[in-house]
């Protein structure tokens, strides 16, 4: 049976969801680019900087555990509005405080809401657009990369003209206000109807089933990938500044995020090959990272950020596309589990990178990050087998 579309003439829900994810990317990239300056302000060691970064990532791990099933039971647009309000309050708290303890509390709640907004927005996109959702996933994840790309350049600009690192949190507060307004005007009911998917969910077969093992495999991949991504992005500026003696760290960070954008859009267009793309990406990342860690030329390291960003950009949308086939009607629960895994990876690997960097050097820290991808490849092989079996059942 064919899928049908009932998209409203002036529908812009997808645009608001894209904006929310863009703001999340802007917050992530901006905080990463500001970490060195924050560390100087609070006189932090590299290990302490890693713990400051990991505080936010620890919060991203908690949010899906307590909010995933809640979002599946309630209207997702309502859940998003609540999270946006808390995000606004947290951003203002960080901006106005002079206490490092209150700063950490504010960052914790920013991580909590950023995580919740990320997985609930993606679940809302999947629910509202079941027909075009897989293609839109490539675009919505590219919005995260776009935000993370722009923010280091914005941070570099306002720091260069004498504005403080707290400016980032004013910008985040403004973004939250705009998103709140957009959500109240757009509404959250489904825009499309996929008859075949609805029948599968009702009968509990095919893509209508919730496949726990498949979601766990995706969690493993995303845990390792986001752990790598955060370990790399939080400390790439440190690698350039302290090891390569170069001022191009923020440019390298932006370049890494920049090439993610076309990678994620292409995954959306070629979503039927998502498992093959995923297997390729988890092989390319460790190979490029090991080469980067051994290189002493800052220009070469800068250029290596291009293939590394391309491969990294492909993982998130590939996993989310596959997730839509494994989640059934529990989209928020599935995205919540994956987001929890990203929080675990981000928290553990960022702290690990700071520790290894302090004791053995940043080159060794980068190489250690690459080694974990062997587990990602094994998980990707298992996922490929599951997807192939599901196709044969149709």
C-alpha positions as CSV (number, residue, x, y, z in Angstrom):
1,X,0.0,0.0,0.0
2,X,1.2,3.5,-0.8
3,X,2.1,6.1,1.7
4,X,0.1,9.4,1.6
5,X,1.0,12.9,2.6
6,X,-1.2,15.4,4.4
7,X,1.3,18.2,4.9
8,X,-0.4,21.5,5.5
9,X,0.0,24.3,3.0
10,X,1.9,26.6,5.4
11,X,3.5,23.9,7.5
12,X,6.8,25.0,9.1
13,X,7.1,22.6,12.1
14,X,10.1,21.0,10.4
15,X,11.8,24.4,10.2
16,X,11.3,25.0,13.9
17,X,12.7,21.5,14.7
18,X,15.7,22.3,12.4
19,X,16.2,25.5,14.3
20,X,16.2,23.8,17.7
21,X,18.8,21.3,16.6
22,X,20.9,24.1,15.0
23,X,20.9,25.9,18.4
24,X,22.0,22.7,20.1
25,X,24.9,22.4,17.6
26,X,25.7,26.1,18.2
27,X,25.9,25.5,22.0
28,X,28.1,22.4,21.6
29,X,30.6,24.0,19.2
30,X,30.6,27.3,21.1
31,X,31.3,25.6,24.4
32,X,34.0,23.5,22.8
33,X,35.6,26.7,21.3
34,X,35.3,28.5,24.6
35,X,36.7,25.8,26.9
36,X,40.2,27.0,26.7
37,X,39.1,30.6,27.6
38,X,36.9,29.3,30.4
39,X,39.9,27.2,31.7
40,X,42.1,30.3,31.7
41,X,39.3,32.3,33.6
42,X,39.0,29.6,36.3
43,X,42.7,28.6,36.2
44,X,42.0,24.9,35.2
45,X,44.5,22.2,34.3
46,X,43.8,20.0,31.2
47,X,42.3,17.3,33.4
48,X,40.0,19.9,35.1
49,X,39.0,21.3,31.7
50,X,38.0,17.7,30.7
51,X,35.9,17.4,33.8
52,X,34.3,20.8,33.1
53,X,33.4,19.6,29.6
54,X,32.3,16.2,31.0
55,X,29.8,17.8,33.4
56,X,27.6,18.9,30.5
57,X,28.0,15.5,28.8
58,X,27.1,13.7,32.0
59,X,23.8,15.6,32.0
60,X,23.1,14.5,28.4
61,X,23.3,10.9,29.6
62,X,20.7,11.4,32.3
63,X,18.0,13.3,30.3
64,X,16.9,10.4,28.1
65,X,16.8,8.0,31.1
66,X,14.2,10.1,32.8
67,X,12.5,11.7,29.9
68,X,12.4,9.2,27.0
69,X,9.2,7.3,28.0
70,X,7.7,10.6,29.2
71,X,8.1,12.1,25.8
72,X,6.5,9.1,24.2
73,X,3.4,9.3,26.5
74,X,2.9,13.1,25.9
75,X,2.6,15.5,23.0
76,X,6.1,16.0,21.9
77,X,5.6,19.7,21.1
78,X,4.6,20.3,24.7
79,X,7.7,18.5,26.0
80,X,9.9,20.6,23.7
81,X,8.4,23.8,25.0
82,X,9.1,22.8,28.6
83,X,12.7,21.9,27.8
84,X,13.2,25.2,25.9
85,X,12.1,27.2,28.9
86,X,14.6,25.4,31.2
87,X,17.3,25.9,28.6
88,X,16.6,29.6,28.6
89,X,16.8,29.8,32.4
90,X,20.1,27.8,32.4
91,X,21.7,30.0,29.8
92,X,20.8,33.2,31.7
93,X,22.1,31.6,35.0
94,X,25.5,30.9,33.4
95,X,25.7,34.4,32.0
96,X,25.0,36.2,35.2
97,X,26.9,34.0,37.7
98,X,30.4,34.8,39.0
99,X,30.7,31.5,40.9
100,X,32.4,28.5,39.3
101,X,30.1,26.2,41.3
102,X,26.9,27.9,39.9
103,X,28.5,27.9,36.5
104,X,28.8,24.1,36.7
105,X,25.1,23.8,37.8
106,X,24.0,26.0,34.8
107,X,26.1,23.9,32.4
108,X,24.6,20.8,33.8
109,X,21.1,22.0,33.1
110,X,22.2,23.2,29.6
111,X,23.4,19.7,28.9
112,X,20.2,18.2,30.3
113,X,17.9,20.3,28.1
114,X,20.2,20.2,25.0
115,X,20.1,16.4,25.2
116,X,16.3,16.3,25.7
117,X,15.6,18.8,22.9
118,X,17.9,16.8,20.6
119,X,16.2,13.4,20.9
120,X,12.6,14.7,21.4
121,X,12.9,16.9,18.3
122,X,14.2,14.0,16.2
123,X,11.4,11.8,17.5
124,X,8.9,14.5,16.7
125,X,10.3,14.8,13.2
126,X,10.0,11.0,12.7
127,X,6.4,11.0,14.0
128,X,5.2,14.1,12.1
129,X,6.8,13.1,8.8
130,X,6.8,9.3,8.5
131,X,6.9,9.5,4.7
132,X,9.8,12.0,4.2
133,X,11.4,11.6,7.6
134,X,14.4,9.6,6.6
135,X,15.5,12.3,4.1
136,X,14.7,15.0,6.7
137,X,16.9,13.2,9.3
138,X,19.9,13.9,7.0
139,X,19.0,17.6,7.0
140,X,18.2,17.9,10.7
141,X,21.5,16.4,11.7
142,X,23.3,18.7,9.3
143,X,21.7,21.6,11.2
144,X,23.5,20.4,14.3
145,X,26.8,20.4,12.3
146,X,26.0,23.8,10.9
147,X,25.5,25.3,14.3
148,X,28.7,23.7,15.6
149,X,30.6,25.0,12.5
150,X,29.4,28.6,12.9
151,X,29.8,29.0,16.6
152,X,33.6,28.7,16.9
153,X,33.9,31.4,14.2
154,X,31.4,33.6,16.1
155,X,33.3,32.9,19.4
156,X,36.6,33.8,17.7
157,X,35.0,37.1,16.4
158,X,33.5,38.4,19.6
159,X,36.6,37.4,21.7
160,X,38.7,39.2,19.2
161,X,36.8,42.5,19.7
162,X,37.0,42.3,23.4
163,X,33.7,40.6,24.4
164,X,33.9,37.9,27.0
165,X,33.2,34.2,26.7
166,X,29.9,34.7,28.5
167,X,28.5,36.2,25.2
168,X,27.9,32.7,24.0
169,X,25.2,32.2,26.6
170,X,23.3,35.4,25.7
171,X,23.2,34.1,22.1
172,X,21.8,30.8,23.4
173,X,19.1,32.5,25.4
174,X,18.0,34.5,22.4
175,X,17.9,31.3,20.3
176,X,15.7,29.6,23.0
177,X,13.2,32.5,22.9
178,X,12.9,32.4,19.1
179,X,12.4,28.6,19.3
180,X,9.7,28.9,21.9
181,X,7.8,31.4,19.7
182,X,8.2,29.1,16.7
183,X,6.8,26.0,18.5
184,X,3.8,27.9,19.9
185,X,2.9,29.0,16.3
186,X,3.6,25.7,14.4
187,X,1.7,23.1,16.4
188,X,2.9,19.5,16.8
189,X,0.4,17.1,15.2
190,X,1.4,14.7,12.4
191,X,1.9,16.2,8.9
192,X,2.0,13.0,6.9
193,X,0.5,9.5,7.0
194,X,2.3,6.3,6.1
195,X,-0.4,3.6,5.8
196,X,2.1,0.7,5.5
197,X,4.1,1.8,8.6
198,X,0.9,2.3,10.6
199,X,-0.3,-1.2,9.7
200,X,3.1,-2.7,10.7
201,X,3.0,-0.9,14.0
202,X,-0.6,-2.1,14.6
203,X,0.3,-5.7,13.8
204,X,3.8,-5.6,15.4
205,X,5.7,-6.8,12.4
206,X,8.5,-5.5,10.0
207,X,9.4,-1.9,10.9
208,X,6.5,-1.8,13.3
209,X,8.4,-3.8,16.0
210,X,10.7,-2.4,18.7
211,X,13.9,-4.3,18.2
212,X,15.9,-3.9,21.4
213,X,19.0,-5.6,20.3
214,X,19.3,-3.5,17.2
215,X,18.9,-0.3,19.3
216,X,21.6,-1.5,21.7
217,X,24.0,-2.1,18.8
218,X,23.3,1.5,17.6
219,X,23.9,2.7,21.1
220,X,27.3,1.1,21.1
221,X,28.3,2.8,17.9
222,X,27.0,6.2,19.0
223,X,28.6,5.9,22.4
224,X,32.0,5.3,20.9
225,X,31.5,7.8,18.1
226,X,30.3,10.7,20.3
227,X,33.0,9.8,22.8
228,X,35.5,10.3,20.0
229,X,33.8,13.4,18.6
230,X,33.8,15.1,22.0
231,X,37.3,14.0,22.9
232,X,38.6,15.3,19.6
233,X,36.6,18.6,19.4
234,X,37.1,19.6,23.0
235,X,40.9,19.2,22.7
236,X,41.7,20.0,19.1
237,X,42.3,23.6,20.0
238,X,44.6,22.5,22.8
239,X,46.5,20.2,20.4
240,X,47.1,23.1,18.0
241,X,47.9,25.6,20.7
242,X,50.1,23.6,23.0
243,X,51.6,20.8,20.8
244,X,51.6,22.1,17.2
245,X,52.2,25.7,18.3
246,X,49.6,27.0,15.9
247,X,46.7,29.4,16.2
248,X,44.6,27.5,13.7
249,X,42.8,25.3,16.3
250,X,39.5,27.1,16.0
251,X,39.7,27.0,12.2
252,X,40.4,23.2,12.4
253,X,37.3,22.8,14.7
254,X,35.1,24.7,12.2
255,X,36.5,22.8,9.3
256,X,35.7,19.5,11.0
257,X,32.1,20.5,11.5
258,X,31.8,22.2,8.1
259,X,32.4,19.0,6.1
260,X,29.9,17.2,8.3
261,X,27.1,19.2,6.6
262,X,27.3,17.8,3.1
263,X,28.1,14.3,4.5
264,X,24.8,14.3,6.6
265,X,22.7,15.7,3.7
266,X,24.1,13.0,1.4
267,X,23.3,10.3,3.9
268,X,19.7,11.6,3.9
269,X,19.5,11.3,0.1
270,X,21.1,7.8,0.1
271,X,19.4,6.5,3.2
272,X,18.8,3.1,1.6
273,X,22.6,2.5,1.8
274,X,22.8,3.7,5.4
275,X,24.3,0.4,6.8
276,X,27.0,0.3,4.1
277,X,27.8,4.0,4.8
278,X,28.0,3.3,8.5
279,X,30.4,0.4,8.1
280,X,32.7,2.5,5.9
281,X,32.7,5.5,8.3
282,X,33.7,3.4,11.4
283,X,36.7,2.2,9.4
284,X,37.8,5.5,8.0
285,X,37.7,7.5,11.3
286,X,40.3,5.5,13.2
287,X,42.6,5.3,10.2
288,X,42.5,9.1,9.7
289,X,42.8,9.8,13.5
290,X,45.9,7.6,13.8
291,X,47.5,9.5,10.9
292,X,46.6,12.8,12.4
293,X,48.0,11.9,15.8
294,X,51.4,11.0,14.3
295,X,51.6,14.1,12.1
296,X,53.7,17.0,13.3
297,X,52.8,19.5,10.5
298,X,49.9,21.8,11.6
299,X,48.8,22.3,8.0
300,X,48.6,18.6,7.3
301,X,46.6,18.1,10.6
302,X,44.3,20.9,9.5
303,X,43.7,19.2,6.1
304,X,43.2,15.8,7.8
305,X,40.2,17.3,9.5
306,X,38.3,17.1,6.2
307,X,38.1,13.3,5.7
308,X,37.7,12.9,9.4
309,X,34.7,15.3,9.4
310,X,33.2,13.6,6.3
311,X,33.3,10.2,7.9
312,X,32.2,11.5,11.3
313,X,29.3,13.3,9.7
314,X,27.9,10.1,8.2
315,X,27.5,8.2,11.5
316,X,24.8,10.1,13.2
317,X,22.2,10.3,10.4
318,X,23.0,6.7,9.4
319,X,22.3,5.5,12.9
320,X,19.1,7.5,13.1
321,X,17.9,6.3,9.7
322,X,18.4,2.7,10.8
323,X,16.8,3.5,14.2
324,X,13.5,4.3,12.4
325,X,13.4,0.7,11.2
326,X,14.0,-0.6,14.7
327,X,11.9,1.7,16.9
328,X,8.3,0.9,15.9
329,X,6.1,3.4,17.7
330,X,8.6,4.0,20.5
331,X,10.6,6.7,18.6
332,X,11.4,8.9,21.7
333,X,12.4,5.8,23.7
334,X,14.7,4.7,20.9
335,X,16.3,8.1,20.3
336,X,16.5,8.5,24.1
337,X,18.4,5.3,24.5
338,X,20.8,6.4,21.7
339,X,21.2,9.9,23.3
340,X,21.9,8.2,26.7
341,X,24.7,6.3,25.0
342,X,26.1,9.4,23.5
343,X,26.1,11.0,26.9
344,X,28.0,8.1,28.4
345,X,30.5,8.1,25.6
346,X,30.9,11.9,25.7
347,X,31.3,12.0,29.5
348,X,33.7,9.0,29.8
349,X,35.8,9.7,26.7
350,X,36.2,13.4,27.2
351,X,37.4,12.9,30.8
352,X,39.7,10.1,29.4
353,X,41.1,12.3,26.8
354,X,41.9,15.0,29.3
355,X,43.6,12.4,31.6
356,X,45.7,10.8,28.9
357,X,46.6,14.2,27.4
358,X,47.8,15.4,30.8
359,X,49.9,12.3,31.5
360,X,51.0,11.0,28.0
361,X,50.4,13.9,25.6
362,X,47.6,14.9,23.3
363,X,49.0,12.8,20.4
364,X,48.6,9.7,22.5
365,X,45.2,10.7,23.6
366,X,44.0,11.1,20.0
367,X,45.4,7.6,19.1
368,X,43.7,6.0,22.1
369,X,40.3,7.4,21.0
370,X,40.8,5.8,17.6
371,X,41.3,2.3,19.0
372,X,37.8,1.9,20.3
373,X,36.3,1.8,16.8
374,X,37.0,-1.9,16.4
375,X,33.9,-2.4,18.6
376,X,31.9,-0.1,16.4
377,X,32.7,-2.1,13.3
378,X,31.6,-5.3,14.9
379,X,28.3,-3.7,15.9
380,X,27.9,-2.3,12.4
381,X,28.3,-5.8,10.9
382,X,25.6,-7.2,13.2
383,X,23.3,-4.3,12.2
384,X,23.8,-5.0,8.6
385,X,22.8,-8.7,9.2
386,X,19.6,-7.5,11.0
387,X,18.6,-5.0,8.2
388,X,19.3,-7.6,5.5
389,X,17.0,-10.1,7.4
390,X,14.2,-7.5,7.7
391,X,14.4,-6.8,4.0
392,X,14.1,-10.5,3.2
393,X,11.1,-10.8,5.4
394,X,9.1,-8.2,3.4
